[in-house]
Amino acid sequence: MILAIGQETDDKGWVLGLQISLFDLRDNSNPSVIRHLIEVDAETYSYSAALWDNNAVRYNRETGLLIIPVDLNGRDAAFSGFKLFVVTDTEIVEDEDCSVDFSPEAFNSDADLWYCASLPPVSFGTVPTRRQ
């Protein structure tokens, strides 16, 4: 089995959203794919530091718990935090969301130093720091 995090695209290569794929390679002559799309919506932008940072992902093989950072920004909703999934040999099921509060009050910072464009993507081991 191979667990992969990537992006779903259309036939023209346009990114539709984040994707988690489970590839079953036990039968090399007939590999199968189980796919779970996190967010596919023309009005919503989705991103994860897991696309480039292997330290952004946590997976427990014994419990099947997968945790990845996710940022969603859309007309009707926004989310920044971690999404939890349960991965088995046959499916990927979304379990919980854990949002992260990046407000100035959460970090005891001056309000004028914090705004969305200055924050790094959410990741394990990545903590927003004050800009000097």
N, C-alpha and C positions, 0 to 999 in steps of 0.2 A: 504494500500500500504506500502511496505517496500522497501527502497532503500539501497542497499548494495554495498560495494567496496571490491573486493577480487581478486583472481587469477584464471585464466582459466587453466585447466590441461587436459592432454590427458588421455586415458584409463589406462595408467600405472602410473599416478600421476605426470608426468613431467610437470613443470610449462611452459605454453605457453605464458603468458602475463597477463597484468592487465585486470580486468573486472569490469564493472558496471552492476549491475542487478537490475531490478525493478520487485518486486513480487506483483502481484495482488491477494489479499486474500479476496476479497469481497464475492466470492463464495468458501467457505471452501471445498466443495466437488469437485471443479474443479479449483484449483489455477493455475494461469498462470505466465509465466516468460517472461520479455522482457530483452534481453541481448545486451550490446554493448561492444565489445572488444576494448580497447584502442590500444593495440599493440600486435599482434601475428605474430612473425617472428622468425625463427630459428636463424637468424643472429643478432637479436636485444635483448638486455636485458632491461626489463622495471621494474620499481620499484616506489612505492609511500609511503611516510610517512603515508598516510591515511590507510595503512594496519594495523597499530598498534597505531596510534595517532588520537584520535577523534577530537583533536583541529586542525588537518591539513585540515579538510573539512569545507567548507562553503556552505550552502544550504539555498536558499530563497524560502519558500513554496509559497508565493504569485506570484513570477515571474517564478518559476521553475528553477532558475539559480543554477547550481551546479559547484563549483570550487574545484579542487583537485590538489595537487602538483604531478608532474610526472618527473621522470628521465628516459630518454631513451638513451642507448648507443649501437651503432651498427657499423658495418663495413662502412656503407655508410652515417650515420647521427648520430648526438647526440643532445639531447634537455634536458634542465633542466629549469623548471619553472612551470607554472600552466596551466591546460587545463580547459576550460569552456564548460559546456554542458547545454542544455535546456531539462528539464525533464517534460514530460506530463503524463497523465494517460495511454497513448498508445505507447509512444516512448521515446528514449533518443537520442538526436541529438548533435553531437559535434559542438561547436560554434566557439570558438577562442582559440588561444594559447598566452600565455604571458611568454616569456623567461626571465630568470634571469641571469644577467652578474656577474659571480663570479671572474672576472679577478682582479688582484691586483690593477689596476688603478681605478676600480669601488669602491673599499673600501679604497683608499688612503693608501695602505699597502706596506710593503717591499715585492718585488717579491719573495724573497727566503722563505718567510713565508707562501706563498699560493700555494697549489697544490691540485688537485682534491681529493686525498685520505684524506686530512685533513678537508674537508668540511662536515658538517652534511647534512642530507637530507633536501630538501626545505620543509618548513611548515609555516603556519601562526603562528606567535609568535616565530618562530625560526629564529634567525639572526646569520649568521656566526660571530664568534668572533676570535680575534687573539690568537694563541697559545702562551703561555708564555715559 
